[in-house]
Amino acid sequence: MTGAGAELVLRSTRVITPEGARAACVAVADGRITAVTPHDAPPPPGARLVDYGDAALLPGLVDTHVHINDPGRTAWEGFATATRAAAAGGITTVLDMPLNSVPPTTTPAHLAVKRDTAAGRVHVDTGFWGGAVPGNTGDLKSLHEAGVFGFKCFLSPSGVEEFPELAPDELAAAMAEIAGFGGLLIAHAEDPGHLAAAPPADGSVRYADFLASRPPAAETEAVALLIRLARRLDARVHVLHLSSADTLPLIAEAKASGVRITAETCPHFLTLTAEEVPDGATEFKCCPPIREAANQDSLWAGLADGVIDCVVSDHSPCTADLKVPDFGAAWGGIASLQLGLPAVWTAARARGLGLPDVARWMATAPAQLAGLAGRKGAIAPGHDADFAVFDPEATFTVDPAALHHRNPVTAYAGRTLRGVVLATWLRGRRTAEHGQVTERAGKLLERTAPPT
Ligand SMILES: [Zn+2]
C-alpha cells in the first residue's frame, strides 16, 4: 500500500497499468516493482523520488522479434549496437532470432556460442529463440532445456543458406516434437508454391513488382497449413510478422475454436503503405511485404479486436550496400528497433487508440508470448522495474544519424513522428535518457517456466 521498503519511487500523472492509465507512484526495491500507490502518497523514508510530471510511464517494451546477426554477420548488426538502439527506444527486453548469425541457433552448442558472444555486451535483457531446420528435430528438446524461448521455422526460403525452410512433412514432425515437450513454434508464414508461381521482381525498381512477387495468397495458404497442423497436433503456434489481412478470418476462427495460435504484426505494416514507396527505395523491402493502405486498415482492426496479439519490430538490418535499388536483389529487412514505439503511437493516436493499447501490444502480449508474463511487460507489483518514460505529445523528425543500430538505414528517415522516449529504466536502473544510453545493465535471459 505504501511501498514500504522502496528504494526508488517513480511518479507520473499517466502510469500505464494493466487496468489503464492513472496518476500514480510506482515503488521499486531490488529491481522489482513493489507497489503502485496513489499519486499523492508520500514516498517511504529514504526512497529516491523521480517525478516525471505528465510524461507517461509505460512498461519497458518487450520486442520478441529482433535479428542481431551476431556472431557471423556483425557488419550488419551486433549485440552492443542493437541493444543500445533498443534501450534508447524504450525497449527493455529483446529476443534474438536464430538466423542471420553464423552459426544459427539450431543446436545447444550454437546457443552457447551466442550466449558467450552476447555476455557483457547487452544494454537490455536479452533472450534467444532457437531454430527448427531440416535435420535438427533431435536437437529441439535439448535446445528447449538449454533455455531458448521457442523455435522459429520458415515455410519458404529464409534468404540465408544456413537456415533452410521446412517442407510440410518436416514442419509436422518439428511441430509434433515441440508440442511433445510443451514448447512454442513460431513461423515465417509464406507458402513457397505461391511465391514460386508469382512473377519475380528481379531487376525491377518498382515496388508494385515486388508486391506482386509476394502475394497475399502465400500468407493465407501458409497460415491455413499452420492452423491445420496446430489443430491436429494440439500444438502451440505463433505467426510471425503478419502482413496480409486476408489471414485474419482464418486466425479468428482458429482461436475461437480453441486452436492455440497467436499472431504478431510490425510497426512498418501499421504505419507505411505500398502506395508511398518510391521507385528503388529498397529500405522499404521486407518479406512478407508492406501492403496497401486498405490492408493496413484491416490490420489495425485485427489488433483492436484481438485477432493480432503483438506488435514487434522484426528489426532486420544489413549493410547499406545490400539495399541496392533492385527489389529482387536487395536484402529484405527493415530496421526500426529504436523507432517502433513512436511510429506505432503516431498511427494509433491518429486512429483514436490509447497508450494502454500500445503497451498491451508492445509489452504485455509479447511478454506473455515468451512466457515472461508476471516478470516483464506490465507495471504491476512483482514485475521487473522496467519502464519507458514517454512524452506522447512531443514530435520529432527521424534523423538516421541519431539511431544507434549499426547501419542506420531506415524506412522512417525524414518522417515526423509523435512521441519521444525520455528515459528507459531496466530493473530499477536508468539506462537511457534523451536518446543516449547511459548504462549497460542487460542480462541474458533463459526461458524459466512453461509458456502459458
Ligand atoms: Zn524476422
Residues whose N, C-alpha, C, O or C-beta is under 5 A from the ligand:
A	BS01	ZN	D314
